[in-house]
C-alpha cells in the first residue's frame, strides 16, 4: 500500500475525532459549567485525561444545552476509549491508525510528553517511515532537534518523501545548519508536499531560512487545502508557532490568515468522507439521506496538526 493510500485510509479514523478539535478558548461558555470546563481544559493541558473527562462531563451536565461542552466531553471520552482499544488491538494496521489519531490529539492539545511516548512505542513496534515521522514530529515539538534529525536520517533513501525532507530541514535549520536545510528544499521540486500538514511545515522551514515570500505562499496553500472545520485551529497554530515568529508581524502574514478553505466537507461529520468515522452508524441509522449525500464527498487533502 502506498503512502498516499495510507493517508486516505487514515482520514476516516481521524475525521470524527479531529474535525471538532478547536482552540480551547473557542469552547468557553458563560454559564454554570464554565468553571468545570476551565478546570477540564487545564487538566487536559497537563495530560490528565481522566480528570479532564470528569470535569468536562460535569460542565456538560451543568449546561446540557451547551453543545460545545457536550462535544468536548464526548471527544475526551472517545480518546480514553481509543487508548484502551490501542492496548487491546492485535492488528498492526488498525493499531497504527488508532495510534496516529491519538498522537494527533495529544499534539493538538500540547500533551507532547504523551505524544512522544506513543511515537516511541509505535516506532519500536513497527519501525516504518510513518512511525519515524511521528517520532520526529514529537521530538521537534519538545525541542529535541538533533534526535529528530538523527532519526530522519536513518530512513532508507527510497522511502524519503516530502514530509521527511521538510521535517529534517526543520531539525537542521533549528540547529543552525541552514545551508544543508536549504539543499533539502531544493530537492522538493520533484517531490511536492501532498498535505496541508506538510505545507505548514514547509512554511516553518522557509521562515527559518528567511524566505518569507515562499513561507507565506506555503501557508496559503495549507489554509486552502484544510477543511473548513479545521481552519480556525490551524490558523491559531500559525499565530502562535515559534518557528513562524519572524513572519507573524508582517502584513503578508495577516493577509494569509484571511485565506478561505477550498475543500468541500461532508454534511454529517464535517470530514472528507465517512470511512471509519464514529458518526457513520449514527447518520446511517437516523439520517440515511445525510449519509448518502456525504459519502465519498470532498475527497481532498486533509490536515493533521503541525
C-alpha positions in Angstrom: 0.0 0.0 0.0 1.4 3.4 -1.0 1.9 6.3 1.4 -0.9 8.2 -0.3 -3.3 5.3 0.1 -2.3 5.0 3.8 -3.1 8.7 4.2 -6.5 8.3 2.6 -7.3 5.3 4.7 -6.4 7.1 7.9 -8.7 10.0 7.1 -11.8 8.1 8.2 -10.2 7.4 11.6 -9.2 11.0 12.1 -12.4 12.7 10.8 -14.7 12.0 13.8 -12.0 12.9 16.3 -10.2 15.8 14.7 -12.8 17.7 12.9 -14.1 19.1 16.2 -10.7 19.9 17.8 -10.7 23.7 18.2 -8.6 26.0 20.3 -9.6 25.8 23.9 -10.8 29.4 24.1 -13.5 28.8 21.5 -15.2 26.3 23.8 -15.7 28.6 26.8 -19.2 29.4 27.9 -20.6 31.8 30.4 -23.0 29.6 32.4 -22.8 27.3 35.4 -20.5 24.9 33.7 -17.7 27.3 32.8 -15.7 26.7 36.0 -15.7 22.9 35.3 -14.9 23.4 31.7 -12.0 25.7 32.6 -10.7 23.1 35.0 -11.1 20.4 32.4 -9.1 22.4 29.9 -6.3 22.9 32.5 -6.2 19.2 33.4 -6.1 18.3 29.7 -3.1 20.6 29.1 -1.3 18.7 31.9 -2.1 15.3 30.3 -4.6 14.3 33.0 -7.3 12.9 30.6 -9.2 11.1 33.3 -9.5 14.2 35.4 -10.3 16.3 32.3 -13.1 13.8 31.3 -14.7 14.2 34.7 -14.6 18.0 34.6 -15.9 18.2 31.0 -18.7 15.8 31.9 -19.6 17.9 34.9 -19.7 21.0 32.7 -21.9 19.2 30.2 -24.3 18.1 32.9 -24.4 21.7 34.4 -25.3 23.1 31.0 -27.0 20.3 28.9 -27.9 22.8 26.2 -24.3 23.9 25.7 -23.2 21.9 22.6 -19.6 22.9 23.0 -19.4 21.3 26.4 -21.3 18.2 25.2 -18.9 17.7 22.3 -15.7 18.3 24.2 -16.8 15.8 26.9 -17.6 13.3 24.1 -14.2 13.8 22.5 -12.2 13.1 25.6 -14.3 10.1 26.4 -13.6 8.9 22.8 -9.9 9.4 23.3 -10.0 7.4 26.6 -11.8 4.6 24.8 -9.2 4.7 21.9 -6.4 4.4 24.4 -7.9 1.2 25.8 -8.5 -0.1 22.3 -4.9 0.5 21.5 -3.8 -1.8 24.3 -6.2 -4.5 23.1 -5.6 -4.2 19.4 -3.7 -7.0 17.7 -4.0 -6.0 14.0 -1.0 -3.8 13.2 -2.7 -1.6 10.6 -5.7 -0.9 12.9 -3.2 -0.3 15.8 -1.3 2.2 13.8 -4.4 4.1 12.7 -5.6 4.4 16.3 -2.1 5.4 17.4 -2.0 8.2 14.8 -5.3 9.5 15.8 -4.3 9.6 19.5 -0.9 11.1 18.6 -2.6 13.9 16.7 -5.0 14.6 19.6 -2.0 14.8 22.0 -0.2 17.1 19.7 -3.2 19.3 19.1 -3.6 19.8 22.9 0.0 20.3 23.7 0.4 16.9 25.5 3.8 16.4 23.9 5.3 14.1 26.5 2.5 11.5 25.9 2.8 12.1 22.2 6.5 11.3 22.4 5.9 8.2 24.5 3.3 6.9 22.0 5.5 7.7 19.0 8.4 5.8 20.6 6.1 2.9 21.2 4.8 2.9 17.6 8.3 3.2 16.1 9.6 0.4 18.3 6.7 -1.8 17.4 6.5 -1.1 13.6 9.6 0.8 12.5 8.2 2.3 9.4 8.6 5.7 7.7 5.3 6.8 9.1 6.3 6.0 12.7 9.6 7.6 12.2 7.8 10.8 11.1 5.6 10.6 14.2 8.6 10.3 16.4 10.4 13.1 14.7 7.4 15.4 15.0 7.2 14.7 18.7 10.9 15.3 19.2 10.7 18.6 17.3 7.7 19.7 19.4 9.9 19.2 22.5 13.0 20.9 21.0 14.9 17.6 20.6 16.2 18.7 17.2 19.4 16.6 17.0 17.5 13.5 17.9 14.8 14.3 15.3 17.5 14.8 12.6 19.2 11.6 13.6 16.0 9.6 13.3 15.0 11.0 10.0 18.5 10.5 8.5 18.1 6.8 9.4 15.2 6.4 6.9 16.0 4.4 3.8 16.6 6.7 0.9 13.9 5.1 -1.2 11.3 5.8 1.5 12.2 9.5 2.0 9.2 11.7 0.9 8.5 15.4 1.0 7.3 15.3 4.6 10.6 13.6 5.7 12.7 16.1 3.8 10.8 19.1 5.3 11.0 17.8 8.9 14.7 17.1 8.5 15.2 20.6 7.1 13.4 22.0 10.2 15.6 20.0 12.5 18.7 21.2 10.8 17.7 24.8 10.4 16.9 25.0 14.2 20.5 23.8 14.8 21.9 26.5 12.6 22.7 24.1 9.7 20.8 26.3 7.3 22.9 25.6 4.2 22.1 21.9 4.4 18.5 22.7 5.1 18.3 24.9 2.0 19.8 22.0 -0.1 16.9 19.8 1.1 14.5 22.4 0.0 16.0 22.2 -3.5 15.1 18.5 -3.7 11.4 19.2 -3.2 10.9 20.3 -6.8 10.2 16.7 -7.9 8.6 15.7 -4.6 6.0 18.4 -3.8 4.0 18.4 -0.5 0.9 16.3 -0.5 -0.9 17.6 2.5 -1.8 20.8 4.5 0.4 19.4 7.3 3.4 19.3 5.0 2.7 22.8 3.6 2.5 24.2 7.2 5.9 22.5 8.0 7.3 23.9 4.7 6.2 27.4 5.8 8.0 27.0 9.0 11.2 25.9 7.2 11.0 28.7 4.7 10.6 31.2 7.6 13.7 29.8 9.5 15.7 30.3 6.3 14.4 33.9 5.9 12.4 33.1 2.8 9.2 34.9 3.8 7.6 35.1 0.4 7.8 31.4 0.0 6.7 30.8 3.6 3.6 32.9 3.1 2.7 31.0 -0.1 3.0 27.7 1.7 0.7 28.9 4.4 -1.9 30.0 1.9 -1.7 26.5 0.3 -2.1 25.0 3.7 -5.2 27.0 4.5 -6.7 26.4 1.1 -6.4 22.6 1.5 -7.6 22.4 5.1 -11.2 21.5 5.6 -13.3 24.5 7.0 -13.9 22.7 10.3 -10.1 22.7 11.0 -9.3 26.1 9.5 -9.6 28.1 12.8 -7.4 25.7 14.6 -4.6 25.6 12.0 -4.6 29.4 11.8 -4.4 29.7 15.6 -1.3 27.4 15.4 0.2 29.7 12.8 -0.4 32.7 15.1 1.4 31.0 18.0 4.1 28.9 16.2 7.6 29.9 17.4 9.1 29.0 14.0 6.9 31.5 12.3 7.6 34.4 14.7 9.7 36.3 12.1 6.7 36.2 9.8 3.9 36.9 12.2 4.3 40.7 12.3 4.4 41.2 8.5 1.4 42.4 6.5 1.6 39.4 4.2 1.1 37.0 7.1 -2.0 38.8 8.2 -3.3 38.7 4.7 -2.6 35.0 4.5 -4.8 34.5 7.6 -7.8 35.7 5.5 -7.4 32.7 3.2 -10.5 30.5 3.0 -10.6 26.8 2.6 -11.3 25.4 -0.9 -12.1 22.0 0.4 -15.8 20.8 0.4 -16.9 18.9 3.5 -19.4 16.2 4.1 -22.7 17.2 5.8 -22.8 14.7 8.7 -19.3 14.8 10.2 -17.6 17.7 8.5 -15.0 15.4 7.1 -13.7 14.4 3.6 -15.5 11.1 3.6 -17.3 8.8 6.1 -14.7 6.0 6.1 -14.5 4.8 9.7 -16.0 8.0 11.2 -17.6 7.2 14.5 -20.7 9.1 13.4 -21.2 6.8 10.4 -23.6 4.4 12.2 -25.5 7.3 13.7 -26.2 9.0 10.5 -26.9 5.7 8.7 -29.4 4.9 11.3 -31.1 8.2 11.8 -30.3 10.2 8.8 -29.6 8.0 5.8 -30.0 10.8 3.3 -27.4 12.8 5.0 -25.1 9.9 5.0 -25.7 9.2 1.3 -25.2 12.8 0.5 -21.8 13.0 2.2 -20.4 9.6 1.3 -17.3 10.0 -0.8 -17.8 13.7 -0.8 -14.9 16.2 -0.9 -12.0 13.8 -1.3 -9.3 16.4 -0.9 -6.2 16.6 1.2 -7.0 16.7 4.9 -4.7 18.1 7.7 -3.3 16.9 10.8 -1.7 19.0 13.4 1.6 20.6 12.7 
